[in-house]
Amino acid sequence: MGICWSVLFLLFAVCVSGCAYLIKPVAKPFRSAVRLAIQLHEKERQIFSTRYFMVELKKHHMRTGPPGSATIRLKRVEEKLGFLTDEEWLELKYVIGALEYASMHAFGDERPNLYMEFSVKCLMNHAMRQWFKPELVHLHFHPRKREKTIVGDYEFPADDNFGNALNLYDTREVPERVRGEIIRLMQEKVKEFAKIYKISITLPDGTVHQ
């Protein structure tokens, strides 16, 4: 009797393993598509979007750094950076330009030192330790300034480590009211950029500026 149960269990394990092997190629893009849909649906931190990209303010900012850290997300599922289309690369140039312009003019006159990192699967590999690893092309945008920055009554301290490597894990959560003011200030400058360079950007409320 024990042998029969062992055989049945072995057959069950083989079936489960086989099903998982067959489902994995289908589940992987589905998982990424679901994650992307969730990200694009979240509007509270969105700064602006274009035809191919969506830009959102990061929930956390560098502990010693100015406001404006953002994530640029491709608005379709893509697992390989090299597979962006020529149109997407060209538009990305202006999306980055708009963020650079906003970072330079929305929070004082000091020219920021910009740190950007393309990611697909992970950032510094820590995401690979999570069970849910959607593979989506996105770009991390971090401005840095030597001097402190004031937004309303909130102070972003001077960057005592300016000129050295950025510690991406040294972050703090910015209050929601401050995030809202940062987004508003950046949107005003992004609208200026769109007018100067004759590009089309859409704000979260649906208004289009160009």
C-alpha positions as CSV (number, residue, x, y, z in Angstrom):
1,M,0.0,0.0,0.0
2,G,2.9,2.3,0.9
3,I,4.4,1.7,-2.5
4,C,1.2,2.7,-4.3
5,W,1.0,6.0,-2.4
6,S,4.6,6.7,-3.2
7,V,4.0,6.1,-6.9
8,L,0.9,8.3,-6.9
9,F,2.7,11.1,-5.1
10,L,5.6,10.8,-7.6
11,L,3.2,11.0,-10.6
12,F,1.5,14.0,-9.0
13,A,4.8,15.7,-8.5
14,V,5.8,15.1,-12.1
15,C,2.4,16.5,-13.3
16,V,2.8,19.7,-11.2
17,S,6.3,20.2,-12.4
18,G,5.4,19.7,-16.0
19,C,2.5,22.1,-15.7
20,A,4.7,24.7,-14.1
21,Y,7.2,24.3,-16.9
22,L,4.5,24.7,-19.6
23,I,2.8,27.7,-17.8
24,K,6.0,29.6,-17.0
25,P,6.5,31.1,-20.6
26,V,2.9,32.3,-20.5
27,A,2.7,33.4,-16.9
28,K,5.9,35.5,-17.2
29,P,4.6,38.1,-19.7
30,F,1.2,38.1,-18.1
31,R,2.7,38.9,-14.7
32,S,4.7,41.8,-16.2
33,A,1.6,43.1,-18.1
34,V,-0.4,43.1,-14.8
35,R,2.3,44.9,-13.0
36,L,2.6,47.5,-15.7
37,A,-1.2,48.1,-15.8
38,I,-1.1,48.7,-12.0
39,Q,1.8,51.1,-12.3
40,L,0.2,53.1,-15.1
41,H,-3.1,53.3,-13.3
42,E,-1.6,54.9,-10.2
43,K,-2.0,58.7,-10.7
44,E,-1.2,60.2,-7.3
45,R,2.6,60.5,-8.0
46,Q,2.4,60.9,-11.8
47,I,4.1,64.0,-13.1
48,F,3.4,63.7,-16.8
49,S,3.2,61.2,-19.7
50,T,3.9,61.0,-23.4
51,R,2.9,58.6,-26.1
52,Y,5.4,56.0,-25.1
53,F,6.4,56.8,-21.5
54,M,5.0,57.7,-18.1
55,V,6.9,59.7,-15.5
56,E,6.2,59.4,-11.8
57,L,7.8,61.0,-8.7
58,K,9.5,58.5,-6.4
59,K,7.8,57.9,-3.1
60,H,11.2,58.0,-1.4
61,H,13.9,60.6,-1.9
62,M,17.6,60.5,-1.2
63,R,18.2,61.4,2.4
64,T,20.8,63.9,1.4
65,G,19.6,65.3,-1.9
66,P,17.2,67.6,-3.6
67,P,13.6,66.9,-4.7
68,G,12.8,65.5,-8.1
69,S,13.8,61.8,-8.0
70,A,11.5,60.1,-10.6
71,T,10.9,56.9,-12.5
72,I,10.4,56.9,-16.3
73,R,8.4,53.8,-17.3
74,L,7.9,52.5,-20.8
75,K,4.1,52.1,-21.4
76,R,4.3,48.6,-22.9
77,V,5.7,45.3,-21.8
78,E,9.3,45.0,-22.9
79,E,12.0,42.9,-21.2
80,K,15.0,44.1,-23.3
81,L,16.3,47.6,-23.4
82,G,17.8,47.0,-26.8
83,F,14.4,46.3,-28.3
84,L,13.1,49.9,-27.8
85,T,11.9,51.2,-31.2
86,D,13.6,54.2,-32.9
87,E,10.5,56.3,-32.1
88,E,10.7,55.3,-28.4
89,W,14.4,56.2,-28.2
90,L,13.7,59.6,-29.8
91,E,10.8,60.4,-27.4
92,L,12.9,59.2,-24.4
93,K,15.4,61.9,-25.3
94,Y,12.8,64.6,-24.8
95,V,11.3,63.0,-21.7
96,I,14.8,63.0,-20.0
97,G,15.3,66.6,-21.3
98,A,12.0,67.7,-19.7
99,L,13.0,66.2,-16.3
100,E,16.4,67.8,-16.6
101,Y,14.8,71.2,-17.3
102,A,12.4,70.8,-14.4
103,S,15.1,69.8,-12.0
104,M,17.2,72.8,-13.1
105,H,14.5,75.5,-12.8
106,A,11.9,74.3,-10.3
107,F,14.0,74.3,-7.2
108,G,16.5,77.1,-7.3
109,D,19.1,78.2,-9.8
110,E,21.9,75.7,-8.9
111,R,22.5,73.3,-11.8
112,P,21.9,69.7,-10.6
113,N,24.2,66.8,-11.0
114,L,22.0,64.1,-12.5
115,Y,22.3,60.4,-11.9
116,M,20.3,58.1,-14.2
117,E,20.2,54.3,-14.4
118,F,18.4,52.1,-16.9
119,S,16.8,49.0,-15.3
120,V,14.9,46.0,-16.6
121,K,14.9,43.3,-14.0
122,C,16.5,45.0,-11.0
123,L,18.2,48.0,-9.4
124,M,21.6,47.0,-7.9
125,N,20.3,43.4,-8.0
126,H,18.2,43.6,-4.8
127,A,14.9,43.2,-6.7
128,M,16.1,39.8,-7.9
129,R,15.7,38.5,-4.3
130,Q,11.9,39.2,-4.4
131,W,9.5,36.5,-5.5
132,F,7.7,38.9,-7.8
133,K,10.1,40.1,-10.5
134,P,8.3,41.7,-13.4
135,E,10.8,42.5,-16.2
136,L,9.9,46.0,-17.5
137,V,12.1,48.6,-19.1
138,H,12.3,51.7,-16.9
139,L,14.8,54.5,-16.0
140,H,15.7,55.8,-12.5
141,F,16.3,59.6,-12.5
142,H,18.0,61.2,-9.4
143,P,19.1,64.9,-9.4
144,R,21.8,65.9,-6.9
145,K,22.6,69.4,-5.6
146,R,25.3,70.5,-3.2
147,E,23.1,73.1,-1.4
148,K,19.9,72.5,0.6
149,T,16.6,72.9,-1.1
150,I,13.4,74.3,0.4
151,V,9.9,73.3,-0.8
152,G,7.2,75.1,1.1
153,D,8.2,74.6,4.8
154,Y,10.1,71.3,4.1
155,E,13.8,71.3,3.9
156,F,15.9,68.9,1.8
157,P,19.3,69.0,3.4
158,A,22.6,69.8,1.7
159,D,24.3,66.8,0.1
160,D,27.3,66.3,2.3
161,N,28.4,63.4,0.1
162,F,28.2,65.5,-3.1
163,G,30.8,64.4,-5.7
164,N,30.9,60.8,-4.3
165,A,29.0,57.7,-5.2
166,L,25.2,57.9,-4.6
167,N,23.9,55.5,-1.9
168,L,20.6,54.4,-3.4
169,Y,19.5,52.8,-0.2
170,D,19.8,55.9,2.0
171,T,16.3,57.2,1.5
172,R,13.5,58.8,3.4
173,E,9.8,59.0,2.6
174,V,8.6,62.5,1.8
175,P,5.3,63.7,3.2
176,E,2.4,63.5,0.8
177,R,1.7,67.3,0.9
178,V,5.4,67.9,-0.1
179,R,5.2,65.4,-2.9
180,G,2.2,67.2,-4.2
181,E,4.0,70.5,-4.2
182,I,7.1,69.0,-5.9
183,I,4.9,67.5,-8.7
184,R,3.1,70.9,-9.2
185,L,6.4,72.8,-9.5
186,M,7.9,70.2,-11.9
187,Q,4.7,70.2,-14.0
188,E,5.0,74.0,-14.5
189,K,8.5,73.6,-15.8
190,V,7.7,70.6,-17.9
191,K,4.9,72.6,-19.6
192,E,7.5,75.3,-20.4
193,F,9.8,72.7,-21.9
194,A,7.0,71.3,-24.0
195,K,6.2,74.7,-25.4
196,I,9.9,75.5,-26.1
197,Y,10.7,72.2,-27.9
198,K,7.2,71.7,-29.5
199,I,6.6,68.3,-28.0
200,S,3.3,66.9,-26.6
201,I,3.0,66.0,-22.9
202,T,-0.1,65.0,-21.0
203,L,-0.7,65.7,-17.3
204,P,-2.6,63.3,-15.0
205,D,-5.8,65.3,-15.3
206,G,-5.8,64.7,-19.1
207,T,-4.8,68.1,-20.3
208,V,-2.3,68.1,-23.2
209,H,0.5,70.7,-23.5
210,Q,2.7,71.4,-26.5
